[in-house]
Amino acid sequence: MSTKGCNTSKKDSPPSVEEMKQRVRAKCEDIIDYCTQGKTSKSFFSIEKILQCHIGEWACLIFQLCLISFEEKLDYKTWLESGLYYRGDALPRTIKTMYGTVRYWRTYLIRKGKRQGGVYPLDTAMGLTADGFSPLVMSLATKLATRVSFSASVLLFKSFCGWSPSSEAIQALVIGMGRDAPAYMEQVDAPADDGDVLVIEVDGKATPTARAEELQKRRGKRKKTKLACSCPRHRGKHTRRCRGKRKRRKRGDKSKHGRSITLVVMYTLHRGEDGQLHGPINKKVWGSYAPRKVMLAWARGQAIKRGFPPDTDKCIHIVVDGEKCLYQRLAKLFPTASFALDIRHLEEKLWKVGRTFHKEGSDALERWVEEKRELLYTGRAAELLTILKQLKLGLSARAKRDQSKREALSKLVKYMDLRLSMMHYQQLIEDDLPIASGIVEGAARYVVGERMDCSGMRWIAERGEALLRLRCIELNGDWDQFFAWGYEHWLDKMRQGERVIVRKETPDDLPNIDSLGTSDTEGNKQAEWPDAA
């Protein structure tokens, strides 16, 4: 789409409102003439492309007319009577809208005294930040970046609008808006139609992060080399030749260099007339690179907001994957909650042990595992643990043929022995409560995996944090409310005479427990593991 048509005047003085009206009418007449006087041999495709350009130019003229008209009607009396400013010249500016570049003029008020800077009342009144983009452009470009890569965001934006902010500008917008995301999540009201049972699922997923040596190469000065041919093919050959032979990774070495993200999914269930729990209701997911205790403290705060304080008599049910620190901290924060060990993780461990006794894919292996699973689902986890211990005692401590079996059984017995009180699966099934963390496992896939764990990606945790926050808000269905809330905050700052620019190059540090406004209630003393009985 062409961005011309809104910038026809070469002089620095603004056109009058009447002159702009004439341009708008003339452009509208051009569009009408094109539609009515066109040759019948033209295809609809060619008409559509030409009209897209004409309508974009016409929309830019409309924007220009609106801004110039508003500038003429704007009352500067309140600003000047404050005694803080004196009137300067009308200065030109261009902003990029969904339809193209728009040029307009606005009066500059210079601040009196030694304090530097000034304000543009027109920008404040119209809600235009110093970023050079219209609010809708900022919202759409950032929203696209939460779904696809930055380069793909540029491509998609350009496909529909004819132009696009650069990938660097979109990244800066993501960092800037990501700073406001935690404050939005803290102030948002609790849903009015919540259920009777609160369910919390916690899990983690790692994303590839850049190593220190990688960052040093990126940020350091690059040697300039003169090549006979600068085409990508020969330039790549020269780079590989100078780099030398890469060190081959050993078997089992990880190339991902992952850093873990903690994900918390919260939703409620409503018990219907049939006695069953229905939902999920008002499901929200939030993730962070921050220490795990920060995310769990956030979950505690959200639970209180949704009507589930620490001393509540309402049901709180938590599903975890068996990590020690998760139970220890959650049991302290949610003293009345019931816990369930994700049964899928336990079943996988049973299959792993079974493969040491029976051949992979055999009927004997399937029967062995099925017998053990039956004990779990019927509430006889303690009986299963006793059987596994007896099975281990029946193996030779010296024979090499039994070594792998003993090691596998020892790990499973120790794992179950510590978590036996979270294996009341029969009672949980009767109460229709979740016994698997499938929802948070899915969230790890679609929140983190589909956007931040793609081929070739390397994240800096602080930058990835900003994108992760915005992606959670978008996937929760709160993007429009979040942007409207942030936009009002920008307007408030502008009305106070501040210069607002949303784009930021430097991300904030990762949050800690103090940034949540709460104290670390765990301290050094954490909850003990539940009794095996």
N, C-alpha and C positions, 0 to 999 in steps of 0.2 A: 504494500500500500504506500502510495506517495505521501510524504509529509509536507509537501509544498502547498501553497494556497493560503496558508495562515501567516505567511511572512512576506507579503507582497510589497510592503513599504520598506524602502531602504533608508528613510530618514529616521533619526533617533527620537523625534517627537512622536507622541502617540496619535493615531488617527482619531477623529471625532466619532461619536456614537452614530451620527447620521451617515458618515462615510462607511462605517462598518455595516450598517443596515443595508446600504446599497450593494456592498460586496456580497453579503449573504443572499440578498434577493437575486443578484446577478448569477451567483453560483447555482441557486435553485432553478433559475430559468435555464441555465446551461444543461442541468440534469434533465429537465422536462423536455427541452429541445432534442437532446440525445435520444431519449426514449421514444419520442413521437416522430422524429424525422430520420430515424435509423433505417438502413436498407434491410429489406426482408431476407437477404442472403446471409446476414450475420447469425452466428450460432448463439444459443443461450449462454454457452460457456464464455464466449468472448464478451458478451454484454455484461455478464456477471462480474468478470474481472475488471472491466472498465468502470462499472458502477461502484465497485468496491473502492476504487481510488477516488472517484468523484465524491462519494458520500463521506469518505474519511476527510477529504479537504473541506467539505461543507461543514462537518462537525467541528473541525478546528476553528473555522471562522465563527461558528456559534459560540465556542468557548471564548474566543478572543473578544467578541461582542459583549458577552456576559461580564468578563473581567473589566473591560474598559468602562462599561456602563456602571458597574459597581464602584469603580474608582472615582468616577465623577460624582456619585451620590454619597460617598463615604464622608462622614462628619469627623473632622480631625479636632474639633473643639475640645472634646474631653481629654484627648492626649496632650494638647498644647497647654490647657489650663492646669494640668498637673504640675507644671513648672519643671519637669524633668527633661523635656525635649524642645528643640526648635526645628522648624520645617526646613527640609532640604529640597533637592531636585527630584523630579520624576525619573526613575532609572528603569531601563528595560530589563526584561528577564525572559527566559524561555523555560518551559516545563514540558515534560513528555507525558502525554495522555495516552489512553487506549487507541486513539485515532491518529496520533502523530504529535509533532512538535507545535506548541502554541507559544506565541510571543505576545507579551503584554507589558504595560508600564505601571509602576506603583511608586507612590511618594515615600521618600526616605525621611524618617524622623531621627535627627542626630541627638544623642544624649549629651546633656550639658555637663560641665565640670570636667574633671580629670578622667572620669570613667569612660572607657572607650566603648565603641559599638553604638548601635541604634536599633530601630525596629522598622518594620514595614507593616503598617496597620492593615493594608489590604490582604497580605498573606495571613495575618492573624485572623481577620474576619472571615476569610474564605477557607481557612484550615489547610494552608499549603506550607509544608515543612521546607527546610533548606536542602532537601535531598535532590530536588530537581525532577521528581516524579509525582504524578497525581496519586491520591490515596488508593484509587482502584488498581492502578498499576502496581503499587507496592504490595497490596493485598494479594493480587493474583499471582505475581511473580514468586512471592514467598510461599504461597500455598502450593504452587507447582513444585517448588524445591522440596517440600515435605514428602512428595510422592515419588519424584524421579530425581535423577542426578542433576547437578547444576547445568551441565552442558545440554542435557535433554530438556531442561526447563527453558533454556534459551531457544532451542529449536521449536518447542511447542508454542511458546509465546509468539515467536516470529511467524509461525505458520498461520496463526489466527489474526494477529494484529499488524503484520507487515514489518514490524521492527521488534526489538527486544532489548531490555537492559543487558549489560554484559554479565557473564558468569561471576566476575569479581564483585559487581554491584549487587547481585542477588545474594552472594555469600555475606556481604556486609549487612544487607537487610536482615538476613537470617540471624546473624549475631546480635544485631540491635534489637530486633523483636524478641529474640530468645531471652534477653535480659528481663523482660517484663512478664514472661510466662509464669514463674513461680508466684509472683504477687497476684496475678489473676487467679491462679488456682486456689490461693489462700482466701481471697475475698468472695469467690463465687458462692452463691447461696446453695444450701442443701436442697435436693429435690423434694418437692412437696408430696409426691405419691410413692414414697419408698415402701419396701416390703417389710416383713416381720423378722426375717433372719438375715444377718449380715455374713457374707462369705468373703474371705480374703485368701487369695492365692499369691504366692511369692516364688519367683524363680529368677535365674540369671542367664545372660547370654553374652559372649565376648564378641567384640568387633576388632578387626585388624587395626592396629595403631602403628604410627610411625616411630621407628627407633631413633635414638639420639643421633646416631651416625647419619641416618637418612635426613633428619632435619638439618644437620650441619651442612650436608651437601646442598640441600635446597637453598639455605639461607646464606651460604658463603659465596664469595666472589668466584665467578667462573672464568677459567682461562680462555682467552680469545685465541683461536687458532685459525690460520689462513689455509683454506682448502682450495684446491684447483676447481673442484665442483662442489657447490653447496646444496645439491638436491638431497632430499631426505634419505635416499638410499645410500649415497656415499658418505653423508654425514653420520648416519648410523653405523656404518662400517668403521669409520674412524673412531667413534666413541667406544665401540666394543674392543677395538684393537688397543686403545690406550688404557682401558679399564683392566685388561688382563684376564686371566682365567679365574672364573668364580670358584669359590670354595664349595665343594659338593657337600650337601647336607647328609648327615648320617641317618640311618633308619630310625624313625621315631622322632626325629627333630621337628619342631614346629616352625613353620615359616610365617604363620599368621601373626605371632607376637600380639595375642589378643589381650584386651582389657575388658573386664567384666562390667556389664550393665545390670543393675538390679531392677527388676520389673515387679510392680505390685498391681494386681487386678482386684478391684472391689466391686461387689454387686450385692443386691438383696434378692431374696426369694419370698414369695407370698404363699401362705398355706390356704389352699382353696377348700371348698365345701367337700371335695372328695378326699380330703386328708393329705393330699400330696402337695409338695412344694413346687410352685410354678415360677418361671423366670428364664434368664436373669433380668432383673429390673435395674435401670440406671447404672449400667456397667461403665466403669471408668478405669482406664489404665494409665499408669505414670511410670516413667523410668528415669534413671540417672546413673552417671558414672561415679557419683559421690559414694562415700563409705556406706555400707549396708545399714548401719544404725540410723543414718539420716533418712533413708527411705522408709524404714520401719517407724520412725518417729512421725514422719509425714502421714503414714497410714493411721497411726493412733489419732492424730489431729483430725483427719478426715472422718474417722469413725465417730468421734465426739460430735462433729458437726452434723452427721447424719442421724444423731439420736442414740448412739451406742457408747455411753461413757464407761470408764473402767468398772464402776460398781453397778452396771446395768443388770437387770434380771432378764433382759431379752437375749435371744440366742445369737452368739457369735461363733462361727465355725471357720477354722483355718486349715488349709491344706498346704503342706510343704513336702519337699523332696527328700527330707532326711538329713539336711545339713545341720550340724551341731549348733552353729551360731544363730541360725534362724529360730530354732525352737527356744534357745536360751533367752534371746531378746524378746521374741513375741510372747512367751509365757509371762515375762515381767510386765510387758505393756498391756497384755490382755489376760488378766488373771482368771477371768470367768469363762474364757473361751474353751471350746472343745477342739482337739487337734486330730488330724488324720494324716498318716503317712501315705503319700501317693502310692497306691497299690500297683500301678504300672511299673514303677521303679523296682518294687519288690519282686514282681513277676519276672522282670528281666534278670534279676540276680538269681532267681530259681532256675531259669533256663541256662544261665552261665554255669551253675553248679551241675545241672543235669547233663551238660555236654561232656563233663569229665567222666561220667559213668556210662553214657550211652552214645551211640553214633549219631552225628548230626542228621536230622531228617528222619530218623527211625521212629517206628511206632512205639518202641519201648521208651524212648525219650519223651514222647508226647504223653504217654500214660504216666510216667514218673512225675512230670511237671503237673499234670492235671490232678493227680492225687494230692499234691502239696497245695495247689490252688484251692481245691475244695475245702481244705482245712482252714484256709484264710477266710474264705467267703462265709463260712459257717461259724465264725467266731472262735475258732480253736487255734489261734496263733501260738499260744503257750504250748499246746500239744505238738504242734509242728516243730517248735524250737526244741522240744525234748527229743523228738524223732531224729532231728538233724544232729544233735549232740551224741545220741546213741550210735548213729551211723558213723560219725567220726571216730568214736571209740572202737568200732569194729574194724577199722583200717590199721594196717601195719605202720608203725612209726619209723621203720627202717627200710621197708621195700620201696624202691624207686617208682614202681608202678602205681603206688598209692600216694605219692608225694603231691601231685597236682590236685588230687581229690581232697586231701587233707587241707591244703592251703585254701582251696576254694570254699570248703565247708567252714574253716576257721573264720574267714572273712564274713561269711553270711551269718554265722552264729553270733559273732560279735556285733554285727550290724543290727540284727533283730533283737538281741538281748537289751541293747540300750534304748530301743524304740518300741518296746512291746506294748506300752500303754497307749500308743497311737494306732493300734491295729484292731480296734473293736469294730471290724467291718460289718459284721452281721447287725449290730445295733445301729450303726450309721445307715445301713441300707434300709432297715425298718423305719428309721426316722426320715428317710428320703434325703439325706445329706450327702454331699459330694464326697467320694473317696479317691478321686483322681484329680490332678491339676491340669486337666486338658485345656481349660480356657487360657491359663497363663502360658502354657506350652505353645498354644496357637499364637498368643500375643508375642512371644519371643520370635516366632517366625515372621509374622506380618508387620510388627512394629519395628523390629531391629533387622531381621534377616533380609527382608525384601528391599530395604533402602540403604542399610549401613554395612551390610556384609556381602557386598557384590564383588565381582572379580576386579582386581587392580586397585581397590580402595584402600587408603591408609589414612586413618583419622588421628587428629590431635584431640585429646579427650575434651579439652575446654571448648573447642569449636564444635565437636560432635555433640556436646551437651546442649548447645543452643538449638541445633537442628532436632535433636531427640525431643526436647520439650515441645517444640512447635508441632512435630509429627504426632505426638500424643494428643495434643489439643485438637488437631485436625481429625484424627481417627476417632476421637470421642464425640465428634459432631459439634464442637464448640467454636469452630473457627470464626464465624461471623460475629458471635458475641464477644470473642476475644479481641478481634480487630476493632470493633466498635468501642470497646472499653479502653483499649490502648489509644485510639484516636482521640477520645475525650481527654485523656491525660495529656496528650501532646497539646491539645487546644488550651488546656488550663495553664500549661507552662508558657505558651505563646502569649496568652492574655496578660501574664505577669511580666512581660517584656523579655523573656528568655528566647534565645535562638535555638530552635529545636532541629536537630538532624538525627534521624533514626539510624542511619547506617553507621556501623562501628567496625573498625578493623581489628581491634584487640578484644578478645572475649574475656568475660569475667572468670575469676577462679571458681573451681568447683565448690558447691555449697558444703558447709560443715554443720555440725549439730547446733552451733551457736547461731547460724544464719536463719534457723527455723524459729528462733525466739523461744526455744525450749531448752531445758537442761537435760543432760544425759542421765536419765533416771536409773540407768543400769549401774553406773559407777564401775567400781572394780568388782562388785559382787553381782554375779549373774545367776539366773535361775538354774537350779540343778536339773539334771535329766530326770524324767518321771520314774517312779518306782517300777520295777519289772512286774510287780503284781497287778 
